[in-house]
Amino acid sequence: MAQKDPRNVGHKPPRPPQEQEAPGIEAKMTPAPDYGLTSYKGLGRLKGRVALVTGGDSGIGRAVCLAFAREGADVAFGYLNEDQDAAETRRVVEESGHQVISFRGDLTDEAVCRQLIEDTVKRFGRIDVLVNNAAYQGKAVERFEDLTAERIERTFRTNILAMFHLVRYALPHMKAGASIINTASVQAYQPSPPILDYASTKGAIVTFTKGLSQSLIERGIRVNAVAPGPVWTPIIPASFDAEKVATFGESNPTGRAGQPAELAPSFVFLASDESTYVNGEILGVTGGKLLA
């Protein structure tokens, strides 16, 4: 099989200018993100396991749901209000031959976090893999003063506070051998001022991951994170103006943004027994952007 040139996978800018309101809808994106529908082939690495993925309706979350199912897991996922995208995730997971359930709700509300865990356990009896992936990224601002108190609070409640709640409620239903995977970002290491609230939460997620990993390994539960670089997901047209969207990823060393399908294998690795000696790590999948 011919080797793939990392500069020529997916698509490169320019792309059609487009903008959306948050949280963004994958079904409206042009070109459509590649989440692995025709390419991901499972090897049974998660056979018999139960995975819960937040933000599983689209983008990286959908790619992870699909990959987990094709690796043998039953999947539960949460999403905010993107019903059309969520229906597509359910469809492709079901077609993989595994069970899937989805939950609509806003993770800024602690009660929703608790209910997401309780409903998953009610259906499947346990949680073997928890993927804290859901995130909010507001529109890029020109000045720091344009970051309103309301927006900052929403960003932190969605991106990091929800992780605390979800882990607290999930732990009683996780046994030794379970895995928690958080979605961080290259923004934790190379923060962009126009989205500094988002970048700050990603820095917090790195610290949360490292600290939690040291606590939970005593119970046999591993905690790691994946730090994506620029990736073509609905968060992009929802966060930037049309001109920026058209050239998004152009300055990356690979000359392009990544595709969700390129992120999913890292989550599979960290969820599987192939990574039993990996704990407290931040796995960068950035297309060449450096994490340090």
Wavefront OBJ file of the C-alpha trace (Angstrom):
o trace
v 0.000 0.000 0.000
v 1.321 3.416 -0.930
v 2.248 5.714 1.941
v 0.161 8.847 2.457
v 1.803 12.258 2.246
v 0.490 14.121 5.358
v 0.342 17.319 3.323
v -2.148 15.825 0.882
v -4.722 14.105 3.099
v -8.207 15.622 3.216
v -8.503 19.009 1.561
v -6.464 22.184 1.573
v -7.621 25.812 1.573
v -9.171 27.713 0.038
v -12.705 26.508 0.751
v -16.042 28.284 0.243
v -16.488 31.182 2.692
v -19.071 30.270 5.328
v -20.217 31.312 8.769
v -22.586 29.796 11.310
v -23.896 30.595 14.740
v -22.735 28.493 17.679
v -22.709 25.594 18.196
v -22.419 24.999 14.435
v -23.990 22.274 12.306
v -21.828 19.733 10.490
v -24.542 19.064 7.905
v -24.165 22.651 6.675
v -20.382 22.599 6.215
v -18.711 22.699 2.795
v -16.765 20.558 2.218
v -18.122 18.035 4.696
v -15.645 16.922 7.364
v -14.258 13.404 7.023
v -15.169 11.466 10.162
v -14.002 8.082 8.912
v -17.242 6.714 7.492
v -15.566 5.054 4.507
v -12.073 4.619 5.938
v -12.112 3.553 9.591
v -11.802 -0.199 10.076
v -12.040 -1.620 13.575
v -9.956 -4.449 15.025
v -12.061 -5.312 18.074
v -9.872 -3.358 20.490
v -12.873 -2.152 22.528
v -15.026 -5.251 22.264
v -17.665 -5.468 24.983
v -16.983 -2.032 26.443
v -19.324 0.878 27.113
v -18.206 4.365 26.108
v -19.760 7.747 26.881
v -18.723 10.623 24.616
v -19.784 14.236 25.165
v -20.159 16.383 22.074
v -20.662 13.222 20.047
v -23.010 14.658 17.443
v -20.336 16.073 15.130
v -16.680 16.790 14.536
v -14.146 14.877 16.600
v -16.906 13.503 18.823
v -18.720 11.838 15.930
v -15.480 10.374 14.589
v -14.739 8.939 18.030
v -18.244 7.459 18.383
v -17.929 5.758 15.010
v -14.426 4.441 15.697
v -15.376 3.145 19.143
v -18.386 1.319 17.724
v -16.338 -0.237 14.935
v -13.858 -1.356 17.611
v -16.682 -3.200 19.385
v -18.033 -0.758 21.966
v -21.595 0.257 22.744
v -21.828 4.038 22.680
v -23.711 6.732 24.554
v -23.202 10.333 23.566
v -24.383 13.747 24.646
v -24.976 16.855 22.572
v -26.370 20.358 23.037
v -29.170 20.862 20.476
v -27.836 19.755 17.077
v -30.562 17.173 16.421
v -29.803 16.669 12.723
v -26.131 15.958 13.379
v -26.949 13.701 16.332
v -29.267 11.619 14.155
v -26.400 11.013 11.730
v -24.115 9.851 14.533
v -26.767 7.456 15.792
v -27.269 6.110 12.271
v -23.617 5.337 11.571
v -23.046 3.765 14.982
v -26.112 1.561 14.611
v -24.949 0.487 11.169
v -21.723 -0.697 12.778
v -23.797 -3.274 14.655
v -23.578 -1.791 18.135
v -25.997 -0.129 20.516
v -26.162 3.658 20.701
v -28.133 6.123 22.798
v -27.976 9.904 22.729
v -28.867 12.634 25.201
v -29.776 16.248 24.458
v -28.784 18.773 27.112
v -26.583 21.685 28.168
v -23.561 20.594 30.201
v -23.270 24.028 31.814
v -25.993 22.679 34.119
v -24.621 20.271 36.733
v -27.957 18.448 36.843
v -27.625 17.634 33.138
v -24.150 16.199 33.743
v -25.538 13.985 36.491
v -28.487 12.860 34.367
v -26.215 12.005 31.428
v -24.230 9.649 33.637
v -27.309 8.158 35.311
v -29.110 7.508 32.030
v -26.029 5.861 30.504
v -25.645 3.563 33.503
v -29.358 2.788 33.532
v -29.081 1.585 29.926
v -25.693 -0.140 29.956
v -24.960 -0.805 33.638
v -21.509 0.807 33.724
v -19.060 3.156 31.995
v -15.742 1.791 30.761
v -14.580 4.819 28.778
v -15.508 8.457 29.440
v -14.556 10.937 26.724
v -14.910 14.558 27.836
v -15.008 16.176 24.418
v -17.809 18.776 24.397
v -16.622 22.383 24.097
v -17.833 25.898 23.441
v -15.744 28.377 21.454
v -17.216 31.838 20.947
v -16.690 34.176 18.020
v -13.154 35.492 17.667
v -12.897 39.003 19.124
v -10.751 41.965 18.114
v -10.058 43.240 21.628
v -9.697 41.537 24.979
v -12.444 43.783 26.366
v -14.889 42.185 23.931
v -14.798 38.958 25.953
v -17.927 39.465 28.035
v -18.430 38.066 31.519
v -21.355 35.987 30.257
v -19.294 34.437 27.483
v -16.313 33.697 29.736
v -18.546 31.966 32.247
v -20.289 29.915 29.554
v -16.933 28.826 28.122
v -15.577 27.716 31.481
v -18.804 25.990 32.533
v -18.930 24.014 29.279
v -15.278 23.237 28.744
v -13.830 22.514 32.183
v -16.401 22.692 34.989
v -18.547 20.069 33.243
v -15.551 17.724 33.258
v -15.356 17.929 37.045
v -19.056 17.127 37.356
v -19.040 14.306 34.806
v -16.046 12.588 36.369
v -17.494 12.923 39.886
v -20.741 11.266 38.861
v -19.111 8.660 36.604
v -16.478 7.310 39.001
v -18.857 5.154 41.090
v -19.678 3.303 37.856
v -16.086 2.840 36.614
v -13.880 -0.099 37.570
v -10.178 -0.821 37.322
v -9.185 -0.872 33.671
v -11.489 2.012 32.780
v -10.207 5.080 30.971
v -10.962 8.804 30.956
v -9.930 10.798 27.898
v -10.197 14.578 27.770
v -10.020 16.753 24.675
v -7.462 19.494 25.198
v -5.987 21.603 22.363
v -2.826 23.081 20.953
v -4.435 26.306 22.206
v -3.281 25.311 25.697
v 0.301 25.774 24.473
v -0.059 28.373 21.705
v -3.059 30.490 22.826
v -4.759 32.759 20.294
v -5.809 36.106 21.828
v -9.114 36.315 19.858
v -10.320 33.132 21.612
v -8.402 33.499 24.871
v -11.298 32.277 27.003
v -11.356 29.004 25.056
v -7.556 28.677 25.128
v -7.527 29.236 28.892
v -9.977 26.397 29.468
v -7.806 24.107 27.382
v -4.840 24.966 29.583
v -6.992 24.079 32.575
v -7.893 20.747 30.955
v -4.200 19.883 30.636
v -3.703 20.529 34.356
v -6.931 18.677 35.209
v -5.781 15.664 33.200
v -2.341 15.480 34.775
v -3.620 15.901 38.320
v -6.567 13.524 37.965
v -4.334 10.862 36.455
v -2.201 10.767 39.591
v -5.254 10.368 41.788
v -7.173 7.733 39.845
v -4.326 5.423 38.904
v -4.556 4.177 42.505
v -7.942 2.742 41.467
v -6.627 1.335 38.200
v -8.277 4.077 36.117
v -6.118 5.873 33.570
v -6.594 9.526 32.567
v -5.103 11.051 29.421
v -5.898 13.769 26.904
v -5.709 14.365 23.176
v -4.645 17.837 22.084
v -5.839 18.555 18.540
v -4.370 21.219 16.330
v -6.524 22.994 13.735
v -9.306 20.557 12.765
v -12.165 21.041 10.299
v -15.227 20.804 12.555
v -18.409 22.881 13.081
v -16.651 24.945 15.734
v -14.672 26.678 12.973
v -17.461 28.336 10.922
v -19.194 29.074 14.228
v -16.149 30.915 15.608
v -14.502 32.777 12.729
v -15.510 35.089 9.903
v -15.928 33.789 6.366
v -12.486 34.945 5.252
v -10.736 33.132 8.101
v -12.809 29.991 7.517
v -11.852 29.949 3.839
v -8.151 29.763 4.711
v -8.360 27.915 8.030
v -5.352 25.639 8.531
v -3.311 27.245 5.750
v -0.510 28.320 8.119
v -0.166 24.856 9.661
v 3.100 23.018 8.846
v 1.079 20.549 6.771
v -0.612 23.435 4.948
v -4.087 22.242 5.948
v -6.459 21.611 8.818
v -6.830 18.097 10.132
v -9.893 15.938 9.662
v -11.862 14.373 12.553
v -11.006 10.926 11.158
v -7.339 11.692 11.831
v -8.062 12.278 15.533
v -10.172 9.200 16.296
v -7.330 6.621 16.320
v -5.630 8.474 19.174
v -8.768 8.187 21.302
v -9.023 4.492 20.442
v -5.409 3.964 21.492
v -5.912 5.700 24.845
v -9.157 3.787 25.491
v -7.710 0.382 24.653
v -5.418 -2.058 26.436
v -2.679 -1.067 24.011
v -2.046 1.965 26.237
v -2.095 0.346 29.697
v 1.259 2.001 30.519
v 0.143 5.449 29.372
v -1.255 7.732 32.065
v -1.303 11.493 32.546
v -0.172 12.137 28.976
v -1.255 14.824 26.511
v -1.136 13.302 23.031
v -0.729 16.020 20.434
v -2.383 15.492 17.051
v -1.623 18.851 15.535
v -0.317 18.493 12.003
v 3.089 19.727 13.129
v 2.197 22.523 15.560
v 4.351 22.049 18.648
v 2.876 21.535 22.108
v 5.945 22.932 23.875
l 1 2 3 4 5 6 7 8 9 10 11 12 13 14 15 16 17 18 19 20 21 22 23 24 25 26 27 28 29 30 31 32 33 34 35 36 37 38 39 40 41 42 43 44 45 46 47 48 49 50 51 52 53 54 55 56 57 58 59 60 61 62 63 64 65 66 67 68 69 70 71 72 73 74 75 76 77 78 79 80 81 82 83 84 85 86 87 88 89 90 91 92 93 94 95 96 97 98 99 100 101 102 103 104 105 106 107 108 109 110 111 112 113 114 115 116 117 118 119 120 121 122 123 124 125 126 127 128 129 130 131 132 133 134 135 136 137 138 139 140 141 142 143 144 145 146 147 148 149 150 151 152 153 154 155 156 157 158 159 160 161 162 163 164 165 166 167 168 169 170 171 172 173 174 175 176 177 178 179 180 181 182 183 184 185 186 187 188 189 190 191 192 193 194 195 196 197 198 199 200 201 202 203 204 205 206 207 208 209 210 211 212 213 214 215 216 217 218 219 220 221 222 223 224 225 226 227 228 229 230 231 232 233 234 235 236 237 238 239 240 241 242 243 244 245 246 247 248 249 250 251 252 253 254 255 256 257 258 259 260 261 262 263 264 265 266 267 268 269 270 271 272 273 274 275 276 277 278 279 280 281 282 283 284 285 286 287 288 289 290 291 292
